[in-house]
Amino acid sequence: MRLSLFIISILLSLSAFNQLNSVVYLKNGSAVRGEVLQNDSTVVRLRTRDGSYWNFNPAEVESIQKYEAEIPARGFYNRTSIGILSGESFDASLRVVNGFALNRHWELGLGLGLESMRWDAYVPVFLEARYSVFKGSTRPYLGVHAGYEMPVRNMQFDKGGFSGGVEFGVTNYFSRHIGISTSIGYRYSYMVQKNSWWDDFVTTTQMNRFEIRLGFVFR
């Protein structure tokens, strides 16, 4: 319930940011960013982020354009996300990735996290690669990741295992350095457990799960 309320609050914030997607350029060289409430032959009415209202005579306006944040082409980034995995059970996931953007399309990162899997906790250590389709402030992307799930407890018998997946999502940048990403994907896991009574008895489990994620990106 708390997770659902948190996701709803994030989506509402996302909607509020999306309203500030226009820039009014004036003939005197000024520019004002906000939500265009009215644009006709009598007035251009704008609401800015702080709640102020601006009214301009159409004769003062040079143009009205969509706001596009200028995202750095290269540099370090952090992506922190929460997710829900569904399959045989519903499990929660927290992941933190630190990486480097090679250009406007390719990103490579190293991640850590904390995830539940069949009521047990694991720490995923993984590598990820992402390819963004566009160069603007709204960037659809395709990502792949692979690594190892380390058990938090009972490590004598629970050996963890391989985990990898693919995801498709969209990152929407609201400034040069901050964005919100949403994605859906597929996750495969191969887990190994030893029997506590017989050392030569090993149980392997293969899991196929769908994944939904919501996260923040800092550049």
Secondary structure by P-SEA (a helix, b strand, c coil): caaaaaaaaaaaaaaaaaaacbbbbccccccccccccccccccbbbbcccbbbbbbccccccccccccccccccccbbbbbcccccccbbbbbbbbbbbbcccccccccccccccccccbbbbbbbbbbbbbccccccccccbbbbbbbbbcccccccccccccccccbbbbbcccccccccccbbbbbbbbbbbcccccbbbbbbbbbcccccccccc
